[in-house]
């Protein structure tokens, strides 16, 4: 730690530059991580909203409909299946047309078909489920908006790829900039490094102060970036709570069993964000300074 402090004192402006680069990099990385995690949760939620609705012949027995329901559930591709009986369909019809008495008098439960409302775990499964339902003799009509589902699948795929690309690009740029900054600091000490090599100092002994400095900056920058991010989040939390009212808990990449919720953020998710930020920052500091020293240490 003393070597790190001495190195910072010798080159305060370069050290400040390294800190600021890492700080902004980690702050943006934390922002993108939370944003992509939130959008992934939103997209996963939205993907389960499209549905396939199968309307059965009015004479179809409930036992036959429930057997089809069971067969679809056994595929493991459904999030939920709602069975709407003829009596329930009549109740829904009456609620929708309660202001029109004439329409209510003309319709009874026998005129309305029972139905199955199928929600899939992934939009890609909806087409298979629709095809299966259409093949059943008792099914009169299958309501499935294939075009909308296909567009949704395309949109979610593009958003996930773009988010991943931005994160990788940010990491690459941060390492390149850090290497450049550290290389400048090392070039100032080139004579000192050459002397150490002449007297037999090992490569690790020469590298150690620079790597320790990079790891320290990564830890410190990550902590400051995380603290600032949380202050900003807490400031906007009332607005977010009001704006996102009605949205259920959004798990982090299907890790709900571990209580990893992006929104509202659980304690486990907050701790994970901090650990990842620190790890990412220390890794960048280590890799950047290691590569920088490799140019001068043979």
Secondary structure by P-SEA (a helix, b strand, c coil): caaaaaaaaacaaaaaaaaaaaaaaaaaaaaaaaaaaaaaaaaaaaaacbbbbbbccccccaaaaaaaaaaaaacccccbbbbbcaaaaaaaaaaaccccaaaaaacccccbbbbbbbbbccccaaaaaaaaaaacccccccccaaaaaaaaaaaaaaaaaaaaaaaaaaaaaaaaaaaaaaaaaaaaaaaaaaaaaaacccccccaaaaaaaaaaaaaaaaaaaaaaaaaaaaaaaaaaaaaaccccccccccccccccccccccaaaaaaaaaaaaaaaaaaaaaaaaaaaccccc
